[in-house]
Amino acid sequence: MFILVNLKAYPCDPVEIATAANTVAESSGVRIAVAAQAAHLERVSETGVETWAQHVSPNGHGSFTGSTLAEAVADAGAVGTLINHSENRRKLADIDGSIEAAERVGLETCVCANNPEQTAAVAALSPDSVAVEPPELIGGDVSVSSADPDIVKDAVSAAAAVNEDVDVFCGAGVSTGDDVVSAGELGATGVLLASGVAKADDPKAVLEDLVSGL
Ligand SMILES: O=C(CO)COP(=O)(O)O
């Protein structure tokens, strides 16, 4: 299982969390990555943790003020990027363009989707993975894998019917090792989570618990 921690715009210390994630990844052998604000990518990647961006723009170099250039993200040390999110909704054509921009510089791609239908739609664009996250469960205390297990199972089959090479992760409310294990039992190959780590008093202890059942 892959554990992908999205720091969003939470008022956490990205370097402290990245350092903890790197330590736990090394001691457990579990793949853990941290998706940080673009302005923090370089400092996060200097910790040695697998570093992801939270989005990249569909454009390349040029007159595109305010864009998050895939080339710049890769140059700052990111090896992957989230694309689209319930909190940062993009049109399908822009998602397609962002996947192409990421692939141009070798970034791994994970497109977020709200439900199995959107999972199928974005799987057709052949990202490396799709993360299904029901918006109503994001930021809550109950994991998608226990609150709505069918959405995970349905997203896994929906993606496989379109493109068997696309991995499916799940997210929303994931915060414990049990949540990660049950996500795996439902067919997800990774989890995408945020508040459970970014808002924790002791992020390292949460990360240790997340990998404890793997
Ligand atoms: O939106 C999410 C990750 O991208 C999930 O957020 P929470 O883990 O806070 O529910």
The ligand as an SDF file (V2000), in Angstrom:
LIG
                    3D

 10  9  0  0  0  0  0  0  0  0999 V2000
   -8.9400   15.3290    0.5780 O   0  0  0  0  0  0  0  0  0  0  0  0
   -8.2210   14.4780    1.0790 C   0  0  0  0  0  0  0  0  0  0  0  0
   -6.8810   14.1690    0.5530 C   0  0  0  0  0  0  0  0  0  0  0  0
   -6.6670   14.7560   -0.6760 O   0  0  0  0  0  0  0  0  0  0  0  0
   -8.6570   13.7280    2.2690 C   0  0  0  0  0  0  0  0  0  0  0  0
   -8.6360   14.5980    3.3330 O   0  0  0  0  0  0  0  0  0  0  0  0
   -8.8420   14.0130    4.8220 P   0  0  0  0  0  0  0  0  0  0  0  0
   -7.8120   12.9210    5.0100 O   0  0  0  0  0  0  0  0  0  0  0  0
   -8.6180   15.1940    5.6920 O   0  0  0  0  0  0  0  0  0  0  0  0
  -10.2340   13.4750    4.8790 O   0  0  0  0  0  0  0  0  0  0  0  0
  1  2  2  0
  2  3  1  0
  2  5  1  0
  3  4  1  0
  5  6  1  0
  6  7  1  0
  7  8  2  0
  7  9  1  0
  7 10  1  0
M  END
$$$$
